[in-house]
Amino acid sequence: MDETTLLKRITHNPQIFGGKPIIRGRRLAVEHVLGMLAAGDTADILLEGYPWLEPDEIPACMVFARRQAKIQSTATVHPGTAGSASTIAPRR
């Protein structure tokens, strides 16, 4: 399945999680799926825990994250003023 088709599964709804990216309007945030994968959960575990989740929606989350990282890579990170926090400023 091509990326454009996969990304149609990722939606935004201001009524759900404050407009964070979610899967097909359901109460499952992309960041939650990515967090589970990062913690070592497998696609099978995700599909078992969310029976309505379709297998293609897991790579859709990863494509979404990759594209967001690409957008962020066009910004320069500068040291923040409070502790170890950082601020992001657009490149000029």
Secondary structure as UniProt FT lines:
FT   HELIX           3..7
FT   TURN            8..9
FT   STRAND          10..12
FT   TURN            14..15
FT   HELIX           17..19
FT   STRAND          21..23
FT   TURN            24..25
FT   HELIX           30..38
FT   TURN            39..40
FT   HELIX           43..49
FT   TURN            51..52
FT   TURN            55..56
FT   HELIX           57..72
FT   TURN            73..74
FT   STRAND          75..79
FT   TURN            83..84
FT   STRAND          86..90
//
